[in-house]
Amino acid sequence: GHYLPYGLLPKAVKTGKCTTQEALGSDIWKYFKKEGAEALLFSQVMTASTTLTATAVMESGYDFSGVHTVVDVGGSQGAFLVTILQKLPAVKGILFDLPEIVAAAPPYLASCGVAERVECVGGDFFQAVPRGDCYLLKFIIHDWGDEQCKRILTSIREAMDPSGRVLVIEDVLDNANPTGPLPLRDITMLVMNEGGRERTLPEFEKLFQQAGLKLSGVTRLRGELCIMEARKAGP
């Protein structure tokens, strides 16, 4: 799924367009629907990565006080949500992803001891998301172009409680010091996802503003990885 599109890297760099359609015959997400074994491997890698990131979030000292319902948007099997619920026993969760993805989550949630506190909801985050007071977006925004990101964030703003928050967990690009693996990952986003890219903090702020949100805090984790908290911008 990644090898063939990367074979067209020069074309992607010259045109600024992703190459998955030409290399795979579809975008990467439709490709994974057809290639179950590869999709499973990708999901397993993402789950392992998510567990590490979620642990870093919970060890960062970020203040979850006042949170009652956490909605993990695009949360796959729920690894991030599991880590939070295990640390915050009074909090409930909603796992939100495509219907065919969340349908496979209950056995994993049960094995982690949180199934009774999690509602699995299938849907399309471009259209609408469930109501809650804390939304998680872990490595979701970098998969999409600005217009798609605006739609995702707008769906969240429209659904969230008045005092709610959205936590965007992403690596933040520093154009003044472009070192480490992030510039390479930016190229991966270019190759693999139409409009996908890594972003600077001002670029994230602009996305929030376009969706009627405002950046209310930044918690640095490791390297370039940050929690960016946003809340409703106002009436």
C-alpha positions, -999 to +999 in steps of 0.1 A: +000+000+000+029+024+006+056+008-016+039+013-050+028+050-044+064+058-032+076+045-065+060+076-080+076+100-055+092+122-082+058+128-098+043+136-064+070+162-057+067+178-091+029+179-092+020+183-055-005+155-059-007+122-041+000+091-062-022+064-046-049+066-073-024+059-100-004+033-081-032+014-064-063+023-084-080+040-055-072+062-024-054+044+004-086+039+025-105+022-003-074+001-010-073-011+026-110-021+023-101-045-005-068-057+010-079-071+044-045-086+055-026-054+048-054-034+065-051-055+096-013-051+097-017-013+093-043-013+121-020-033+144+009-009+138-014+021+144-027+005+176+008+000+190+017+036+181-015+049+196-008+032+229+026+048+232+011+082+223-018+078+247+006+069+275+026+100+268-006+121+270-016+106+303+019+111+317+021+147+305-001+162+333-028+174+310-058+183+330-089+162+322-109+175+351-145+183+343-145+157+315-174+132+315-176+118+280-146+113+258-153+108+220-124+092+202-129+104+166-115+080+140-104+059+170-101+025+151-101-002+178-101+023+207-065+020+220-063+057+229-097+056+246-088+025+265-057+042+280-077+072+291-105+052+306-082+030+325-066+061+341-099+079+346-125+054+360-153+080+363-152+089+326-172+072+299-162+069+262-176+069+227-156+051+200-164+067+167-152+055+133-166+039+101-192+013+109-171-017+097-142-006+119-161-001+152-179-033+146-147-052+153-138-032+184-159-048+212-137-079+218-106-056+222-125-033+245-137-062+266-102-076+269-091-043+283-119-042+309-137-011+296-164-024+273-192-015+297-181+021+297-177+025+259-204+031+233-193+021+197-208+044+171-203+041+133-205+071+110-187+096+089-168+124+107-172+147+077-210+147+083-216+145+121-201+131+153-217+120+186-222+145+214-195+147+242-174+172+261-139+160+251-130+150+216-098+132+206-082+136+171-050+116+172-030+118+139-063+124+119-058+160+108-025+153+090-043+128+067-064+155+051-064+188+032-075+221+047-111+219+035-116+184+048-101+193+081-124+223+084-154+199+079-141+175+105-135+202+131-169+219+123-187+186+129-171+184+163-178+221+171-215+216+162-218+184+184-197+194+215-211+206+247-208+244+253-178+239+276-163+211+256-129+208+241-112+190+212-077+176+217-057+175+184-026+153+190-002+158+162+034+164+154+039+202+149+062+212+121+089+238+128+099+254+095+127+272+113+143+240+124+132+212+100+151+183+115+142+148+126+117+125+109+088+150+105+099+165+071+101+129+057+066+122+071+054+153+054+065+137+021+047+105+031+015+125+036+020+141+002+024+107-015-003+088+003-032+112+010-047+138-012-041+171+006-025+154+036+004+173+052+022+181+084+015+216+097+030+244+118+013+257+149+000+288+130-015+266+104-033+245+130-046+278+146-059+288+112-078+255+108-094+260+142-105+295+134-120+284+101-141+259+120-153+283+147-128+271+173-099+288+191-066+274+203-067+274+241-036+256+250-006+236+238+010+207+258+043+194+244+049+157+248+080+143+231+099+157+201+075+176+179+044+158+193+019+181+210-016+182+224-034+212+209-065+220+229-093+240+211-126+253+224-156+270+208-146+305+197-178+322+210-215+327+201 
